[in-house]
Amino acid sequence: MAIVYFTKDICGESLVRLYDKLGVSLSGRVAVKLHSGEEGNQNYVKPEFVKDLIEHVKGTVVECNTAYEGARNTTEKHVKLMEKHGWSNHFSVDILDSDGEDILENPNGEVIQKNIVGSKMKNYDSMLVLSHFKGHPMGGFGGAIKNLSIGLASSEGKSYIHTSGKENASFDDLMTADHDSFLRSMADSAKTITDFYQDHIVYINMMVNMSVDCDCCNVAEDPCMEDIGILASLDPVALDQACVDLVYSSEDKGRDHMVERIESRNGLLTIQCAEKQGMGTRTYELISID
């Protein structure tokens, strides 16, 4: 059974408390993988909120370029948006695929057996996966597993995951690919990251600004649910499952809208596949630190 820590106290100090509660001190060069927000998006978690924690771990904010049109699909545009959104004002920022790509293997992948990541990922000794839990127009929801998979894939790698292994895929290929194969491919690719970092990776999910849309949407729905809290674990599967369970058990008036988004996209399949891949367990104990 995995341990998931939880607090309803939503503030920067709580992020640090939860990280310290995990009992793991990330060492060496620490990458902080988060979603920096597409241009026009109003829901992404702002740098001021996570500032205390990133400074606490002495981390570098890392991102990868996108596979669709927008303000983050080239390194030049992405760097400018990181400045505009304030990330570069507070932290060192690194676009991991700005200098090329590397391949990580997953021989036991259910759909895909490799993951294409930014070549600069190898420069980091440990990683803090700091995820904004919310809905997603394709995945149903986005949490730690999505941040590990699509989030850390290079631009080409994102296309590869979305199309379940098609090389040099077009945008139309992304939009017409088999949906469940895409969800399974996210689990396959996420496993390569957990294998790469082993015990030098921790996960925190922030259940705030919970729209049914992702931070990658430049025009997103406003949040449909009230903020729930912050959760942390050494197990990304348990962490995402705990967040989903908190949504399902909520009495918030927007709960049904979020559940419909998760279920209409078969979002739970990614968690189930990640558990089968050995990334973690869906069985957990939720411990409140309030």
C-alpha positions in Angstrom: 0.0 0.0 0.0 1.4 3.4 -1.0 1.3 6.5 1.2 -0.3 9.7 -0.1 -0.1 12.8 2.1 -2.8 15.4 1.8 -3.5 18.9 3.0 -6.4 21.3 2.5 -4.1 24.2 3.3 -3.3 25.5 -0.1 -0.2 27.7 0.1 3.5 27.7 -0.7 4.4 26.7 2.8 2.2 23.6 2.5 4.1 22.5 -0.6 7.3 22.6 1.3 5.8 20.7 4.3 4.4 18.0 2.1 7.8 17.6 0.3 9.6 17.3 3.6 7.0 14.8 4.9 8.0 12.4 2.1 11.4 12.0 3.8 13.4 12.2 0.5 16.0 14.8 -0.2 16.4 15.3 -3.9 20.1 15.8 -4.6 22.5 17.0 -7.3 20.9 18.9 -10.2 17.2 18.9 -9.6 14.8 19.3 -12.4 11.3 20.6 -11.6 8.8 19.4 -14.2 5.7 21.5 -14.2 3.2 23.0 -16.7 4.2 26.5 -17.5 0.9 27.3 -19.3 0.0 28.0 -22.9 -0.4 31.6 -24.0 -3.9 32.8 -23.1 -4.5 30.1 -20.5 -5.9 31.5 -17.2 -5.8 28.4 -15.0 -2.1 27.3 -14.9 -0.4 27.5 -11.5 1.6 30.7 -11.2 5.3 30.8 -10.3 4.7 32.7 -7.1 2.7 29.9 -5.7 5.5 27.3 -6.1 8.4 29.6 -5.5 9.1 28.4 -1.9 9.3 24.8 -2.9 11.4 25.3 -6.0 13.9 27.3 -4.0 13.8 24.7 -1.2 15.0 22.0 -3.6 17.3 24.4 -5.5 15.6 23.3 -8.7 15.6 24.3 -12.3 12.2 24.6 -14.0 12.2 22.3 -17.1 9.8 22.0 -20.0 9.6 20.5 -23.5 8.3 22.0 -26.7 4.8 21.1 -27.9 3.6 19.2 -31.0 0.9 21.7 -32.0 0.6 25.3 -33.1 0.9 27.8 -30.3 3.4 29.8 -28.2 5.4 26.8 -27.1 6.1 24.7 -30.3 9.5 26.2 -30.9 12.3 26.9 -28.4 12.5 30.5 -29.3 8.7 31.1 -28.7 8.8 28.9 -25.6 11.6 30.8 -24.0 9.7 34.1 -24.6 6.5 32.7 -23.1 8.4 31.4 -20.0 9.6 35.0 -19.6 6.1 36.4 -20.1 4.6 34.1 -17.6 7.2 35.0 -15.0 9.1 31.6 -14.7 12.4 33.1 -15.9 12.0 36.0 -13.5 12.1 33.6 -10.5 14.0 30.5 -11.6 16.5 29.0 -13.9 14.6 27.6 -16.9 15.6 24.8 -19.3 13.8 23.7 -22.4 15.0 20.0 -22.4 14.6 19.4 -26.2 16.2 22.6 -27.3 19.4 20.8 -28.2 18.0 17.6 -29.6 16.5 14.3 -28.3 17.4 11.0 -26.6 15.6 7.7 -26.6 14.6 5.8 -23.5 13.6 2.2 -23.9 10.7 0.3 -22.4 10.9 -3.3 -23.8 7.8 -4.3 -21.9 5.7 -1.4 -23.2 2.1 -2.5 -24.0 1.9 -0.3 -27.1 5.2 1.6 -27.6 8.6 0.4 -26.5 10.5 3.7 -26.6 10.1 7.2 -25.4 11.6 10.3 -27.2 12.7 12.9 -24.6 14.7 16.0 -24.6 18.5 15.4 -24.7 19.1 17.7 -21.7 17.1 15.5 -19.3 20.3 13.4 -18.8 21.9 16.5 -17.2 19.7 16.2 -14.1 20.3 13.9 -11.2 16.8 14.0 -9.7 13.3 15.3 -10.5 10.4 16.9 -8.7 7.2 16.3 -10.7 5.0 19.2 -9.7 1.6 18.7 -11.4 -1.5 20.7 -11.7 -4.3 18.2 -11.4 -7.2 19.2 -13.7 -9.2 17.8 -16.6 -7.9 17.3 -20.1 -9.6 17.3 -23.5 -7.9 14.1 -24.7 -6.6 12.3 -21.6 -9.7 12.9 -19.4 -7.5 14.3 -16.7 -3.9 15.4 -16.2 -1.8 14.6 -13.2 1.5 13.1 -12.4 1.5 10.3 -15.1 0.6 12.8 -17.9 3.3 15.1 -16.7 5.8 12.2 -16.8 4.8 11.1 -20.2 3.5 13.8 -22.6 5.1 16.5 -20.4 8.6 15.2 -20.6 8.5 14.0 -24.2 10.1 16.2 -26.9 8.0 17.7 -29.6 8.5 14.6 -31.8 8.0 12.4 -28.7 4.7 14.0 -28.0 3.5 13.1 -31.5 4.9 9.6 -31.1 2.9 9.0 -27.9 -0.3 10.5 -29.3 -0.1 8.3 -32.4 0.9 5.2 -30.5 4.3 5.0 -32.2 3.9 6.6 -35.6 7.1 8.2 -36.9 7.0 11.7 -38.3 3.3 12.0 -37.5 1.2 15.0 -38.8 -1.2 17.0 -36.7 -4.1 15.2 -38.4 -2.5 11.9 -37.3 -2.6 13.2 -33.7 -6.3 14.1 -33.9 -7.4 10.8 -35.5 -5.2 8.3 -33.7 -6.8 5.4 -31.7 -7.7 6.9 -28.4 -7.2 4.0 -26.0 -3.9 3.2 -27.6 -2.8 6.8 -26.9 -3.8 6.4 -23.2 -1.8 3.1 -23.0 1.1 4.8 -24.7 1.2 7.5 -22.0 1.7 4.8 -19.4 4.4 3.1 -21.5 6.3 6.3 -21.9 5.9 7.4 -18.2 7.5 4.1 -17.1 10.7 5.1 -19.0 11.0 8.2 -16.8 10.5 6.4 -13.5 13.0 3.8 -14.6 15.5 6.5 -15.5 15.3 8.3 -12.1 14.6 5.3 -9.9 14.5 6.6 -6.2 15.5 10.1 -7.2 12.0 11.4 -8.1 9.0 12.6 -6.0 5.5 13.7 -7.0 3.2 16.5 -5.9 -0.3 17.2 -7.3 -2.0 20.5 -6.8 -5.8 20.2 -6.9 -6.5 23.9 -7.6 -8.0 25.8 -10.5 -9.7 22.6 -11.7 -11.0 23.2 -15.1 -12.1 20.3 -17.4 -9.5 21.7 -19.8 -5.7 21.4 -19.6 -3.2 24.3 -19.2 -2.2 23.5 -22.8 -5.5 25.1 -24.0 -5.1 28.8 -24.9 -8.9 29.1 -24.4 -9.9 26.9 -21.5 -13.1 26.6 -19.5 -13.0 28.3 -16.1 -12.6 26.0 -13.1 -15.7 23.9 -12.5 -14.8 22.8 -9.0 -13.6 24.5 -5.8 -10.0 23.9 -4.9 -9.5 20.6 -2.9 -5.9 20.6 -1.7 -2.4 19.4 -2.3 -1.2 15.8 -2.3 2.3 14.3 -2.4 3.6 10.7 -2.7 6.6 8.7 -3.9 4.1 6.7 -6.0 2.6 8.5 -9.1 -0.1 5.9 -9.6 -1.4 6.1 -6.1 -1.2 9.9 -6.3 -3.3 10.2 -9.4 -5.7 7.6 -8.1 -6.1 9.6 -4.9 -6.9 12.8 -6.8 -9.5 11.0 -8.9 -11.1 9.5 -5.8 -11.3 13.0 -4.2 -13.1 14.3 -7.3 -15.5 11.4 -7.3 -16.3 11.7 -3.5 -16.7 15.5 -3.7 -20.1 17.1 -3.1 -19.1 20.1 -5.2 -21.6 21.2 -7.7 -19.1 21.0 -10.5 -18.1 17.4 -9.6 -20.3 15.8 -12.3 -18.8 17.9 -15.1 -15.3 16.8 -14.1 -16.4 13.2 -13.8 -18.0 13.3 -17.2 -14.7 14.6 -18.7 -12.7 11.8 -17.1 -15.2 9.0 -18.1 -16.0 10.2 -21.6 -12.2 10.0 -22.4 -11.7 6.7 -20.5 -9.1 8.5 -18.4 -8.8 5.8 -15.8 -7.3 3.5 -18.3 -3.9 5.4 -18.1 -3.7 4.8 -14.3 -4.7 1.1 -14.8 -2.0 0.6 -17.4 0.6 2.4 -15.3 -0.1 0.0 -12.4 0.3 -3.0 -14.8 3.6 -1.5 -16.0 4.8 -1.6 -12.4 5.0 2.1 -11.8 3.1 1.9 -8.6 -0.2 0.8 -7.0 -3.7 2.1 -7.0 -4.0 0.9 -3.4 -3.1 3.7 -1.0 -3.5 5.2 2.5 -4.4 8.9 2.5 -2.8 10.7 5.4 -3.9 14.2 6.2 -1.3 16.5 7.7 -3.7 19.3 8.6 
